[in-house]
Amino acid sequence: MDGRRRLRAARRRVPLRAVARRVRAHAPSLLLAASAAGLAFLVAGLLFGPENSVFAPIAAVVSTGLAAGQRVRRASEISVGVVVGLAAADLLSRWLGVGTFQLTLAVLVAMTIAVAARPSGLMANQAAVAAVVVMALAPYLDASAWVRLGDALVGGVVAVVLNAVASPDPYRLARGITASVLGRLADALRKAARAVETGSLAMAEEALEDMNDLDDARSEIREALAATRERLAWRQVERRERHFAVRTVTAVASRVVIMLSTGRALCRAAANLVRHRATDDGEPAVTSGHVQALQEVVRAVEELQRWVTGHADADDVRTWALRAATTSSSLLPGSHASAVLVGQVRSAAVDLLRATGATQPEAVTAVEDAAGRADRLGG
């Protein structure tokens, strides 16, 4: 009962930790978006008057947004979308008046023009929003079409300028998220190793819950890497200086999805081994070798985390990954639950080698040279 209560308590804590991590990770972007809205409203108010500063803060907020990636392209697409929507709605409101039919037609025309210019959902949606706002507010706005257009452009320009001079470093964000994910992966695997050592099924299931909590990190890493590539494309000097570092983070981040899948399978195999601690003939299925192999995988993940942050060498990752594969492979033959765990440890070793830059054939060959071929173990 104590184990079940502990697991339920851990499940309640996980969402709160996840929310705190998300807010902390996006805090710079939140501040940037708020600053862009305020500055755009201020500039547009000085140019056109506060009563006409409607589109500037909207365009600025949407241009910055929450996602870290592709800021410059997005700001440009939104600015074009606003222009298209404004022009279409303004012309139609002058020719046909304002009403339900006119609003529907304005949205259709604005989105059609946007899609014809570029197949971007963001630009088309912004064109539609601008058209709706113009049609809805047209009876209450005395500003000319040129003032509305200038108002929207102010928001786009403010967003682009702020992104260029004050946006958070996307590479640092990508590296931080990747290192954090690896640290949490190591914690979950360490918990699985402890569960095997102590025979705690509740702890093994808690490790599985920890792995499930890592699912939301994949898209965050992809977005941060997209932002890094865009930033380096605009800053050639920084690109040369950070080429190796970005390549390191990219190599690891590109393997995160597979590593998390393997880690989940490894935790599941550990739970299964705990559940069936004895073989059919009564012999213990769990040995110190199982615990050691899992601990060596944890050490390899920790070294990979340190490598991403520039505090370790890739050879350290490879050494511990191959050591884990060798230790686990020496456990065969054994129970079916043990064999499954051995297979997952070997898969984790291949993933870790791939994360350091090895190709799939190179990683498999290295594991087989160190730990033997999978089809000949225990023969």
MARNUNU-751331 format. One record per residue (C-alpha): x, y, z; residue number from 1. Coordinates in nm, 3 decimals, always signed. Each point is the difference from the previous one (the first is absolute). Layout:
REM MARNUNU-751331
X|Y|Z|NUM
...
This chain:
REM MARNUNU-751331
+0.000|+0.000|+0.000|1
+0.283|+0.238|+0.082|2
+0.143|-0.057|-0.348|3
-0.333|+0.078|-0.167|4
-0.045|+0.317|+0.206|5
+0.351|+0.110|-0.090|6
-0.072|-0.062|-0.369|7
-0.326|+0.198|+0.016|8
+0.178|+0.286|+0.175|9
+0.271|-0.001|-0.267|10
-0.264|+0.017|-0.273|11
-0.152|+0.308|+0.164|12
+0.339|+0.169|+0.026|13
+0.096|-0.061|-0.363|14
-0.247|+0.248|-0.160|15
+0.110|+0.277|+0.236|16
+0.367|-0.062|-0.081|17
-0.080|-0.008|-0.372|18
-0.191|+0.330|+0.022|19
+0.285|+0.165|+0.189|20
+0.253|-0.123|-0.257|21
-0.207|+0.128|-0.291|22
-0.050|+0.344|+0.156|23
+0.369|+0.026|+0.088|24
+0.110|-0.107|-0.348|25
-0.234|+0.246|-0.176|26
+0.044|+0.293|+0.241|27
+0.233|+0.193|-0.237|28
-0.246|-0.040|-0.289|29
-0.292|+0.106|+0.218|30
+0.183|+0.316|+0.102|31
+0.099|+0.064|-0.361|32
-0.358|-0.031|-0.126|33
-0.134|+0.230|+0.273|34
+0.274|+0.257|-0.067|35
-0.067|-0.015|-0.374|36
-0.372|+0.067|+0.054|37
+0.065|+0.298|+0.226|38
+0.268|+0.152|-0.221|39
-0.206|-0.049|-0.318|40
-0.300|+0.170|+0.162|41
+0.220|+0.287|+0.115|42
+0.164|+0.057|-0.340|43
-0.327|-0.034|-0.192|44
-0.167|+0.238|+0.244|45
+0.267|+0.261|-0.056|46
-0.036|-0.034|-0.377|47
-0.375|-0.044|-0.046|48
-0.155|+0.071|+0.340|49
-0.100|-0.251|+0.272|50
-0.351|-0.038|-0.146|51
+0.150|-0.137|-0.322|52
+0.256|-0.231|+0.163|53
-0.201|-0.318|-0.036|54
+0.199|-0.227|-0.229|55
+0.353|+0.084|+0.118|56
-0.007|-0.186|+0.335|57
-0.192|-0.291|-0.155|58
+0.254|-0.045|-0.277|59
+0.289|+0.037|+0.245|60
-0.131|-0.265|+0.240|61
-0.080|-0.253|-0.270|62
+0.336|+0.064|-0.166|63
+0.193|-0.080|+0.316|64
-0.226|-0.267|+0.143|65
+0.111|-0.286|+0.224|66
+0.187|-0.223|-0.242|67
+0.373|+0.056|-0.016|68
+0.048|-0.098|-0.363|69
-0.015|+0.190|-0.328|70
-0.076|+0.341|+0.153|71
+0.117|+0.214|-0.292|72
-0.191|-0.199|-0.260|73
-0.310|-0.001|+0.217|74
+0.011|+0.374|+0.061|75
+0.031|+0.056|-0.374|76
-0.289|-0.234|-0.080|77
-0.223|+0.166|+0.258|78
+0.079|+0.348|-0.128|79
-0.087|-0.106|-0.355|80
-0.315|-0.173|+0.125|81
-0.112|+0.311|+0.183|82
+0.057|+0.213|-0.309|83
-0.200|-0.240|-0.217|84
-0.286|-0.023|+0.250|85
-0.014|+0.374|+0.052|86
+0.001|+0.080|-0.368|87
-0.263|-0.260|-0.090|88
-0.236|+0.093|+0.284|89
+0.044|+0.374|-0.041|90
-0.076|-0.008|-0.372|91
-0.299|-0.229|+0.040|92
-0.143|+0.207|+0.287|93
+0.022|+0.313|-0.215|94
-0.156|-0.170|-0.305|95
-0.261|-0.225|+0.162|96
-0.046|+0.137|+0.349|97
+0.017|-0.198|+0.326|98
-0.203|-0.309|+0.084|99
+0.007|-0.376|+0.043|100
+0.034|-0.070|-0.372|101
+0.270|+0.264|-0.041|102
+0.200|-0.139|+0.296|103
-0.021|-0.353|-0.139|104
+0.109|+0.117|-0.343|105
+0.285|+0.208|+0.147|106
+0.139|-0.299|+0.192|107
-0.025|-0.222|-0.309|108
+0.172|+0.253|-0.225|109
+0.275|+0.080|+0.253|110
+0.083|-0.367|+0.067|111
-0.010|-0.084|-0.371|112
+0.248|+0.276|-0.084|113
+0.227|-0.104|+0.290|114
+0.000|-0.366|-0.101|115
+0.063|+0.092|-0.362|116
+0.300|+0.208|+0.106|117
+0.143|-0.263|+0.236|118
-0.143|-0.329|+0.134|119
+0.038|+0.109|+0.361|120
-0.276|-0.068|+0.248|121
+0.135|+0.272|+0.227|122
-0.015|+0.267|-0.269|123
-0.346|-0.108|-0.115|124
-0.136|-0.001|+0.355|125
+0.144|+0.344|+0.072|126
-0.153|+0.133|-0.321|127
-0.336|-0.139|+0.112|128
+0.032|+0.152|+0.349|129
+0.089|+0.341|-0.143|130
-0.297|-0.017|-0.235|131
-0.238|-0.089|+0.284|132
+0.130|+0.281|+0.222|133
-0.033|+0.256|-0.280|134
-0.353|-0.108|-0.084|135
-0.104|-0.010|+0.365|136
+0.155|+0.336|+0.087|137
-0.052|+0.184|-0.328|138
-0.313|+0.183|+0.121|139
+0.194|+0.127|+0.302|140
+0.333|+0.088|-0.162|141
+0.054|+0.327|-0.183|142
+0.359|-0.080|-0.096|143
+0.087|-0.027|-0.365|144
+0.120|-0.322|-0.158|145
+0.356|+0.135|-0.003|146
-0.012|+0.068|+0.376|147
-0.123|-0.355|+0.065|148
+0.272|-0.139|-0.222|149
+0.268|+0.207|+0.172|150
-0.134|-0.107|+0.339|151
+0.037|-0.366|-0.089|152
+0.345|+0.048|-0.150|153
+0.118|+0.170|+0.319|154
-0.087|-0.315|+0.194|155
+0.188|-0.224|-0.243|156
+0.306|+0.224|-0.007|157
+0.013|+0.026|+0.380|158
-0.021|-0.380|+0.027|159
+0.280|-0.055|-0.254|160
+0.228|+0.258|+0.166|161
-0.056|-0.135|+0.352|162
+0.057|-0.356|-0.118|163
+0.326|+0.109|-0.162|164
+0.142|+0.186|+0.299|165
-0.168|-0.146|+0.310|166
-0.124|-0.351|-0.075|167
+0.125|-0.277|+0.232|168
+0.294|-0.200|-0.130|169
-0.168|-0.299|-0.172|170
+0.320|-0.206|+0.010|171
+0.022|+0.039|+0.376|172
-0.366|-0.094|+0.023|173
+0.052|-0.309|-0.218|174
+0.305|-0.105|+0.200|175
-0.179|+0.061|+0.330|176
-0.311|-0.194|-0.100|177
+0.206|-0.289|-0.137|178
+0.215|-0.016|+0.312|179
-0.311|+0.017|+0.220|180
-0.165|-0.286|-0.191|181
+0.313|-0.213|+0.031|182
+0.017|+0.074|+0.372|183
-0.361|-0.105|+0.047|184
+0.061|-0.311|-0.211|185
+0.296|-0.091|+0.222|186
-0.215|+0.053|+0.312|187
-0.272|-0.231|-0.133|188
+0.250|-0.271|-0.092|189
+0.172|+0.036|+0.337|190
-0.335|-0.053|+0.165|191
-0.053|-0.311|-0.215|192
+0.341|-0.135|+0.104|193
-0.086|+0.063|+0.364|194
-0.332|-0.178|-0.049|195
+0.178|-0.307|-0.138|196
+0.248|+0.010|+0.286|197
-0.266|+0.026|+0.272|198
-0.275|-0.198|-0.170|199
-0.243|+0.295|+0.020|200
-0.267|-0.027|-0.268|201
-0.150|+0.334|+0.108|202
+0.334|+0.171|-0.061|203
+0.030|-0.166|-0.342|204
-0.346|+0.126|-0.096|205
+0.092|+0.345|+0.129|206
+0.300|-0.005|-0.235|207
-0.241|-0.072|-0.287|208
-0.213|+0.297|+0.103|209
+0.311|+0.218|-0.004|210
+0.071|-0.114|-0.357|211
-0.354|+0.089|-0.107|212
+0.055|+0.350|+0.139|213
+0.281|+0.048|-0.253|214
-0.227|-0.020|-0.306|215
-0.062|+0.376|-0.017|216
+0.374|+0.074|-0.024|217
+0.039|-0.128|-0.356|218
-0.179|+0.286|-0.176|219
+0.176|+0.257|+0.220|220
+0.340|-0.128|-0.111|221
-0.103|+0.004|-0.368|222
-0.125|+0.360|+0.027|223
+0.314|+0.117|+0.178|224
+0.222|-0.165|-0.263|225
-0.203|+0.164|-0.280|226
+0.055|+0.338|+0.164|227
+0.371|-0.073|+0.035|228
+0.037|-0.081|-0.369|229
-0.186|+0.318|-0.097|230
+0.210|+0.217|+0.228|231
+0.327|-0.147|-0.128|232
-0.115|+0.047|-0.359|233
-0.026|+0.375|+0.070|234
+0.322|+0.023|+0.203|235
+0.286|-0.154|-0.192|236
+0.272|+0.083|+0.255|237
-0.198|-0.161|+0.280|238
-0.068|-0.293|-0.231|239
+0.372|-0.068|-0.043|240
+0.068|+0.037|+0.371|241
-0.279|-0.234|+0.106|242
+0.013|-0.250|-0.282|243
+0.134|-0.287|+0.211|244
-0.216|+0.079|+0.303|245
-0.319|+0.020|-0.206|246
+0.091|-0.319|-0.182|247
+0.042|-0.173|+0.337|248
-0.340|+0.112|+0.128|249
-0.163|-0.083|-0.334|250
+0.147|-0.351|-0.001|251
-0.133|-0.071|+0.349|252
-0.337|+0.174|-0.046|253
-0.066|-0.186|-0.325|254
+0.028|-0.327|+0.195|255
-0.210|+0.108|+0.296|256
-0.326|-0.148|-0.131|257
+0.158|-0.342|-0.048|258
+0.194|+0.023|+0.327|259
-0.319|+0.076|+0.192|260
-0.177|-0.294|-0.166|261
+0.289|-0.230|+0.089|262
+0.010|+0.141|+0.353|263
-0.370|-0.070|+0.044|264
+0.049|-0.355|-0.127|265
+0.294|-0.042|+0.236|266
-0.207|+0.116|+0.298|267
-0.279|-0.235|-0.106|268
+0.248|-0.288|-0.025|269
+0.132|+0.086|+0.347|270
-0.354|-0.004|+0.142|271
-0.063|-0.337|-0.166|272
+0.321|-0.139|+0.148|273
-0.105|+0.117|+0.346|274
-0.342|-0.154|-0.050|275
+0.158|-0.337|-0.088|276
+0.296|-0.014|+0.234|277
+0.021|-0.378|-0.007|278
+0.038|-0.239|-0.296|279
-0.221|-0.302|-0.059|280
+0.245|-0.224|+0.188|281
+0.005|+0.230|+0.300|282
+0.337|+0.163|-0.068|283
+0.022|+0.379|+0.046|284
-0.045|+0.187|-0.329|285
+0.154|+0.321|+0.131|286
+0.373|+0.020|+0.060|287
+0.246|+0.275|+0.082|288
+0.087|+0.000|-0.370|289
-0.344|+0.132|-0.093|290
+0.037|+0.287|+0.244|291
+0.354|+0.072|-0.118|292
-0.103|+0.008|-0.367|293
-0.278|+0.249|+0.073|294
+0.232|+0.215|+0.208|295
+0.250|+0.006|-0.285|296
-0.272|+0.117|-0.240|297
-0.080|+0.277|+0.248|298
+0.367|+0.099|+0.010|299
+0.013|+0.009|-0.380|300
-0.307|+0.229|-0.012|301
+0.156|+0.225|+0.263|302
+0.321|+0.022|-0.204|303
-0.210|+0.084|-0.307|304
-0.166|+0.280|+0.195|305
+0.342|+0.132|+0.102|306
+0.121|-0.026|-0.361|307
-0.292|+0.211|-0.123|308
+0.090|+0.273|+0.249|309
+0.370|-0.019|-0.092|310
+0.125|-0.168|+0.319|311
+0.082|-0.348|-0.127|312
+0.142|-0.184|-0.300|313
-0.194|-0.219|-0.240|314
+0.241|-0.287|+0.075|315
-0.130|-0.006|+0.360|316
-0.353|-0.052|-0.131|317
+0.112|-0.281|-0.230|318
+0.203|-0.170|+0.274|319
-0.292|-0.024|+0.241|320
-0.248|-0.094|-0.272|321
+0.217|-0.291|-0.115|322
+0.068|-0.102|+0.358|323
-0.376|-0.021|+0.064|324
-0.048|-0.212|-0.312|325
+0.283|-0.233|+0.107|326
-0.127|-0.038|+0.357|327
-0.356|-0.073|-0.109|328
+0.102|-0.242|-0.274|329
+0.197|-0.208|+0.251|330
-0.329|-0.075|+0.180|331
-0.125|-0.229|-0.276|332
-0.134|-0.264|+0.003|333
-0.265|+0.080|+0.257|334
-0.372|+0.048|+0.046|335
-0.213|+0.156|-0.270|336
-0.038|+0.318|+0.210|337
+0.378|+0.018|+0.033|338
+0.051|-0.051|-0.375|339
-0.241|+0.286|-0.076|340
+0.192|+0.231|+0.234|341
+0.329|-0.100|-0.162|342
-0.139|+0.081|-0.344|343
-0.120|+0.343|+0.114|344
+0.336|+0.083|+0.160|345
+0.173|-0.086|-0.327|346
-0.249|+0.219|-0.189|347
+0.066|+0.285|+0.242|348
+0.374|-0.041|-0.063|349
-0.057|+0.031|-0.377|350
-0.211|+0.314|+0.054|351
+0.271|+0.157|+0.216|352
+0.268|-0.072|-0.260|353
-0.223|+0.148|-0.272|354
-0.046|+0.313|+0.212|355
+0.378|+0.053|+0.000|356
+0.005|+0.002|-0.381|357
+0.040|-0.367|-0.094|358
-0.204|-0.139|-0.287|359
-0.236|-0.292|+0.059|360
+0.243|-0.260|-0.150|361
+0.290|+0.148|+0.198|362
-0.196|-0.007|+0.326|363
-0.123|-0.358|-0.049|364
+0.350|-0.119|-0.094|365
+0.151|+0.166|+0.308|366
-0.255|-0.167|+0.230|367
+0.053|-0.340|-0.163|368
+0.378|+0.032|+0.017|369
-0.018|+0.085|+0.370|370
-0.289|-0.221|+0.116|371
-0.043|-0.265|-0.268|372
-0.263|-0.050|-0.266|373
-0.356|-0.007|+0.127|374
-0.080|-0.326|-0.180|375
+0.294|-0.184|+0.157|376
-0.025|+0.108|+0.363|377
-0.029|-0.283|+0.248|378
+0.080|-0.257|-0.271|379
